[in-house]
Amino acid sequence: MNQGVNAFDYSPTVNVIVTGGADGVLRVWHLGMLGGEPTVKLVDHSSRIVDLVINDVDQHIIGLSASNVIRVWDLQSFGLIQVKTPCSYSRDHLHCVR
């Protein structure tokens, strides 16, 4: 994570923080675990992360990259569930072409 953090979110349900940075990697940090390193790295994005959110209801991590690709992972298994591309994004609106 030498390039810094562009986005992060916290899940009180599973007590994790997810960060995303310029290297395109989402890092999952389980709070309360020793070591100071992320417990999981999600490396599927090919460009920097511009936003992310944890959906506690559905137990998903949703990441948006600078290349306008949205990827969705399961918060328990960390398996990639869905990829949406291309998408246009503003803070109040998201639109993906089918």
C-alpha positions in Angstrom: 0.0 0.0 0.0 2.9 2.3 -0.7 0.8 4.4 -3.1 -1.8 5.4 -0.4 -5.5 4.9 0.1 -8.1 6.4 -2.2 -11.2 4.9 -0.5 -12.2 2.9 2.5 -15.2 1.6 4.3 -16.0 -0.1 7.6 -18.3 -3.0 8.4 -19.4 -3.2 12.0 -21.2 -6.5 11.2 -17.9 -8.4 10.5 -15.5 -5.9 12.1 -13.4 -5.2 9.0 -12.1 -2.2 7.2 -11.6 -2.4 3.4 -9.2 0.0 1.7 -8.5 0.6 -2.0 -5.6 2.5 -3.5 -3.8 3.5 -6.6 -2.4 0.0 -7.1 -5.9 -1.3 -7.8 -5.8 -3.7 -4.9 -8.6 -3.9 -2.3 -7.3 -4.8 1.1 -9.4 -6.3 3.9 -8.3 -5.6 7.4 -9.9 -7.7 10.2 -9.8 -5.5 13.2 -8.6 -7.2 16.4 -6.2 -9.5 14.6 -2.5 -9.0 15.3 0.1 -8.4 12.8 -0.7 -5.1 11.1 -1.1 -6.6 7.7 -4.2 -7.0 5.6 -5.8 -10.5 6.0 -7.0 -10.6 2.4 -6.0 -8.8 -0.9 -8.4 -8.6 -3.8 -6.3 -8.0 -6.8 -8.8 -8.3 -9.7 -8.9 -4.5 -10.6 -6.4 -3.4 -13.3 -6.5 0.3 -12.4 -6.7 2.5 -9.3 -9.6 2.2 -7.0 -11.7 5.4 -6.9 -14.5 4.3 -4.6 -15.7 1.3 -2.6 -18.5 0.3 -0.3 -19.3 -2.6 2.0 -22.9 -3.8 1.7 -23.6 -5.3 5.2 -27.1 -6.5 4.2 -25.9 -8.7 1.3 -22.4 -9.2 2.7 -20.7 -7.8 -0.4 -17.6 -5.6 -1.1 -18.2 -3.4 -4.1 -15.2 -1.7 -5.7 -15.1 0.9 -8.6 -11.9 1.4 -10.5 -10.7 4.4 -12.6 -11.4 2.3 -15.7 -15.1 2.4 -14.8 -15.3 -1.2 -13.9 -17.3 -2.4 -10.9 -16.4 -5.6 -9.2 -18.4 -7.3 -6.4 -17.0 -9.8 -3.9 -18.6 -11.9 -1.2 -17.6 -10.6 2.2 -17.3 -14.1 3.7 -15.5 -16.1 1.0 -13.9 -13.2 -0.8 -14.9 -14.8 -4.1 -15.6 -12.5 -7.1 -19.3 -12.5 -7.7 -19.9 -10.0 -10.5 -18.2 -7.6 -12.9 -19.9 -4.7 -14.5 -18.3 -2.6 -17.3 -18.4 0.1 -18.6 -19.9 2.3 -16.0 -20.3 6.1 -15.6 -20.0 7.4 -12.1 -20.6 10.5 -10.1 -21.0 10.7 -6.3 -24.8 10.7 -6.7 -25.3 8.5 -9.7 -24.0 5.2 -11.2 -25.0 3.9 -14.6 -23.7 0.7 -16.2 -24.2 -0.3 -19.8 -25.8 -3.8 -20.1 
